[in-house]
Amino acid sequence: MSTTTRMRLRGLIRKESLQILRDPSSIAIAFVLPVVLLLLFGYGVSLDAKHVPVALVVEQPDANTASFTGAFAQSRYFAPLSYNNIQQAEQALIAHQVSAIVWLRNDFSDRLLAGGEAPIGVFMNGVDANQARISEGYIQGVWQLWLASYAREQGRDLAVPVVVEPRIWFNAAVRSRDFLVPGLIALIMTLTGAMLTSMVVAREWERGTMEALMVTPIRIWEILVGKLLPYFALGMGGMLLSVAMAVWLFGVPLRGSFWALSGASALFMLVSLGMGLLISTVARSQFVAGQIALVATFLPAFILSGFIFQISSMPAPIQFITHIIPARYYVAILQTLFMAGNIWPVVLANCGALLVMMVIFLGLARRKSRKRLD
Amino acid sequence: MSTPALFFDGVSKSFNSGKTSVTALDGVTISALPGKVTGLIGPDGAGKTTLMRLAVGLLLPDNGNIQALGIDVLEAPLQVQSSVGYMPQRFGLYEDLSVQENLDLYADLQGVGHEQRQARYEELLQMTALGPFTDRLAGRLSGGMKQKLGLACTLIKIPRLLLLDEPTVGVDPISRRELWAIIDRLVKQEQLSVLVSTAYLNEAERCDEVVLLNEGRRLGQGSPKSYSEPMRGRTFHLSSTRLDKRRLQTQLSAIPGIIDAVIDGEKVRVVTRKAQLPDISDLVADGDTAINGPSKLDDLQIEPVEPSFEDAFIATLKVDTPSVADWFAPRDGAALEAGPIIEVVNAQRRFGDFYAVRDISFKVKQGEIFGLLGANGAGKSTMFRMLCGLLPASAGQLTVAGHDLRRAAADARSRLGYMAQRFSLYVDLSVAQNLNFFASAYGLGRKQRKQRIEWAMAAFELTAYAATNSGDLPLGYKQRLAMAAALLHEPDILFLDEPTSGVDPLARREFWQRINGLAASGVTILVTTHFMDEANYCDRLVIMAEGEVLAEGTPTQMKAGFRSAALPSPTMEDAFIGLIENRQKNKPGVAA
């Protein structure tokens, strides 16, 4: 590297850093937004069923039904409410006062005593399909647990043919936070890498600073590196902040190596910056750059990365599309490193995919950038 | 002489916008001499900026050769960029960096060694008088200071060829004078070659050579004298005591042999087609023609004047346009109101502890053209917004058309038209759609709307462009459309905020022709401008600085105060600069 190149790069990086420090909006996107998103997803959004209001309809109360409803009252997943008849309970379901109805008919105890089979009626509000499925599973769980303990009390074998004994791996506490928060890091880095970077380049076009920059003897790769390095540092800063909050504030376990996480993050950050610089070769206004970055990078990272929606449960064509979303690979790495540990085949395979994408995006950005205005 | 500093040989360049191709430059051959200032002059869209960008390798020509300092720009753009200084029209200052940080950045980019920097900085800061402001953010500098900082950044590594794209646009007269002084010094001391484009025709006289460009073609190259000399004998000053200068101008413009008639101080400057004055015996004097019949103008004073570059420019480029005055007939029953139509008494406007306007008073009579003159930040736009009822005054009394703005701003607003600096047009709507929208916004009924839009199309010659999106119009036409929109509801008062900023001299002439017509029909016009020569078109004006009025009066009164042996016929610009300088002398504490 010649001395003039070094001088130009240092000048550009110093300029960019000063601008970042003085512009409240880049600090907001790099640090404030991650904190807000983490708090929102960490505390606000939960895919778990907890304190679900359930209507219990017992047509003929006796010792057995009391023991059964007691099982609901004890569960931390449910907040049971008693109704005298099914019509009332249905009204409550329609009025969204309860999310589910558990109906014990008047022959509940009789059939229980007769053969140990005691069917119950379960009605779910299926509007929120996810919530309904989870609640349904928990209701079944409560029922089976109660049946088992009832059978033990009676000294009888349980008539249920198969007993489910759940063993949940990797996220033993089944806390959705533990996989949401790591996934969020991918989103935050996309924001800094693609959106912020493409917008600051567009700002240079808008304000006419790019034209003045281009007539200096600077080389195009120097302009690109001058943008890349400061925002790389900014994005990695955002990543470290997010990891720290995940581990210390939300108690998400980091089972894999921190260095593997940093390495993979650096790789993803470069992919993200590559996308940002590529967008900036076509967008000459901040508004357009922001819109393209939102639609082409942020939303896919949100929806198609497996961060919230499981990729394996998507329709095949959509699953196919997710392969071109870089965030998909990074989310896989994040969730593996946080919850499972250093599963090298998974981590390395996904890193390989990211490496390919980095080469493609940065290469395209370099090819498309010209020191010319037409 | 040695090789030219810049040489264009048959250069063409066209741009594709959508399906149509626009030719920006068409086989242009020009050269800029070493150690000289070459001016690049032409109306909007002549191709000046394209030419500059081609010269530094920011654009590729379709054909032709370009050599800068003997280097082929196509082959070695980087080599050209390291020895040429280029200041684009909006120079890329980083507004969130300080003056010093901007200088450091460009020193790094130009590869100026640390040992040489200190001396160079001192020299540049002294030259631009920016020394006391090195810690100030560039965004907080005035327009003129920004321009000087841009020039300093371009000059950090002493270039051998300097390209300046309209460096004086939007800059106040004092800063403009300073910028030119810097350029002259550079050429003299450092043997720099300079190519400068400008929209101010009087700046052409400061150049050694002038290239005249129009619609992508070179119309000529030579010294300013070589343009003005053929005009000798075709320029005159006309005046009469029996006819108001504006009416005289209107009548003269209508005479076929006269190419151009503009108000120049108290006289009318006329450029003729041939080397003699055409028959002007039909001019009629002012007065009540209905009673006495037209009376011949018998006291016309005619004197030949020295031709200028501007005369040549107008004579070369002006196409005869039909007189527009007929469209602005006096309105029925437009009896002149006796009292002032606008009255401002001790107006003040504070933003926090900053006074944008402090204690301003003036009165405007009906049918008057009243000017507010001042540099950027003098408080003109704030004053305007208060008069339009868009901004309440912090103190003082403002009355417009008999309505107190504090109580009845809406009533006052219905009687005024406002044309904002940026024209406020909907760029995605066609000319007709824009007019339709503004007509409905003013609440015109169906019949009236149709009639007024027809009038606007005809009076502003917009019919040919009716279906064109207003964003695609040439700047001069945008200005016409904006003015037409502001006049749809037949306002009594028209506010014009920097209406001619960035508009080329030809369009500016047409614009003032219409303004004169309007004023003659009884509409009161309040205008802000930083073109000092336009101040001559006003009946009366105030000169403002830092929110205060420095002087009020007619253009002649203003100029008379600065007449001296050294300056027998001061221009408006001289008067303006004199007033500002006096102020700074008297208030040494405020100057910084």
Interface residues (C-beta under 8 A of the other chain):
Chain A: T4 M7 R8 R10 G11 L12 R14 K15 L18 Q19 R22 D23 E204 R207 G208 T209 M210 E211 A212 L213 M214 V215 T216 P217 I218 R219 K371 R372 L373 D374
Chain B: F15 R53 V56 G57 L58 L59 L60 P77 L78 Q81 S82 V84 Y86 M87 P88 Q89 R90 F91 G92 L93 Y94 E95 D96 L97 E101 D104 L105 Y106 A107 D108 L109 Q110 G111 G150 C153
